[in-house]
Amino acid sequence: MYVPPGCPHAFANPGPAPVRMLFLFAPAGHELYLAEMGGLISRPTPPDQATIKQLRARYDIEQLTPVVPGRPGRPGRR
């Protein structure tokens, strides 16, 4: 899937099993945002929304969907 810069988009795993996704970025740099976000949402406690807001601002990202690990519409993993 090609997503041009500035185009709204979202990704989700609708199944019960964990998945892996391969992202390719050009130019490079956005992978750093995903690595930092992964570190924030993989903690056993809910992610700190202020920290996530600062992270998004640094990478000029407007979050369109809630940052909640787990399946859409269901509680996040604990």
N, C-alpha and C positions, 0 to 999 in steps of 0.2 A: 504494500500500500504506500502510495506517495502522499505525503501531507505537506503542502506548501507552507512556508512561514506565514504566521498570522491566521491560519485556517483553524476554526474550532474543530476539535476532535476529542475522542475519548477511547479508552481501552478497558476491557473488563474480562474477567474469567467467569463465565456463567456456570461452569461445572464445579463439582465438589472437590476434585483433585487439584493440587498445585500445578501450575504450568510455568514454562519458561518462554520468554519472548526475545527475539533478536531484533534489536534496533540498530539502524545504520544512520549516521548523521553526516551531513555535509552542509556547511563546514563543521568541523569538529568543535566540541565544547558542550553541547547539550547533554552528553553522556555524564558529565560531571554533576549536572542537576539531578539526573536520575539516581546516580550513586548516593548523593547526599539525601535525597528523598527516601530512598530505600533504607538508609540507616535510621532515619527518623520514624518511619512507619513499621519497622521490624522489631521495635522495642516491645516489651510485654505490657507497657502502659499506653494509654491513648496518646497520640502525637500532640505535641504542644503547638497549638494553632498560631501563636505569635511567631514561633521559630519558622514554621512553614511559610507564613506570610513574608517574613524577611528573605527566606530562600527564594521564593517566587519573584520577589522584587529584584533580587540580584541577577536573576536570569531572564527578566522581562517576560514573565509567564503569568497569564491570568487563568486561575483555576476555575473551570466551569462546573466541575462535579466535586462532591465532598471527598476528602482524603480519608477514606476509611478502609483499612485492609479487610478483605473478605468479599463475599458475594454481594452484588448490588441488592439493596433492600433487606439485607440480613445483617445481624450483628457481626462486627469484625472478629477476627481470630484473636484468641487470648493465649 
